[in-house]
Amino acid sequence: MKIHVIENGVQKVNLHLPTGLLLNRFTACLAPHFMKDNDGPPITGAQAYRFIKALKEYKANHPEWVLVEVQSANGDYVKICL
């Protein structure tokens, strides 16, 4: 996963994180608890893990897939690639 943040034309953050570090069984076990606290839809750890597994398979077939890309009116830019 790559996270790029540009603020006023100056690159502030450039992170390259291993996808396996963020998307794993531990994350899948924690996801339902965080979603429950934020009034999200109820899901189980097994459902979260299936979603993470599908996301990792998609990343294998589509490297550099842009997950989020946002640009503000004042020139700030955020891009998160899977």
N, C-alpha and C positions, 0 to 999 in steps of 0.2 A: 504494500500500500504506500502510495506517495502522496504527501500533503505539501502543497505549495501555497504560500501566502505572500502577496505583494501589496504593500501599503504605500500609497502616494508614489508609485513608480520605483520603490526600493524593495528588494526581496527581503522580507523579514524572517520567514520560516521556510525551510526546505527539509522535510523529514522523509526518510525512506525507512519504512518499518516492514519487517517480514510478515507476510499475511498469516502465516501459521501462528505467530505470536498473538495476534489479535483475534483470529477466527479459529477457535478450538473448542473442545468439550467443556472446558472450564467456563469459557464465555457463554456457551449454550446453557450451562446450569445457572449462571447468574442472570441471564437475560430475563427470564420470567419474573424474577423478584423485582428488578428495576422497572419493568413494564407495569407490574401490578401497582407499584408505588406512584407511578405517573398516570394512573387511570387509563392505561393502554388496553388493548384487547387481551383477554386471558389466553395464554399459550403455555404449553408444557416445555420442559427441558428437551424432550425428544423432538418436538416440533421445531424448536430453535436450532437443534443440532442438524436436523434435515435441511433447514434453510441455509445454515452455514456450509454444509456439505455441498449443496447445489451452487452456492456462491463461489466456493473454491473450484468446483468443476468448470463453472462459467469463466472464471479467471484463467484457468489453464487453456481454454480454447480462445479466449479474447484478451490477450495481455494488453495493458495500458488502457483498459476500459475506464471511461470517465464516470465516476459515481456521482460527484457533485461538482458543479462549476458555477460560481456566483461572481458577478461584477457589480459594484455599487456605483452610484452617480459620482462620488468623489474620487474614484479611481482605485479603490481597494478591490483586490481580486483574490479569490480562494478557489483552488482546484484540488480535488481529491480523486486520485486514480486508484483503481483496485489492483 
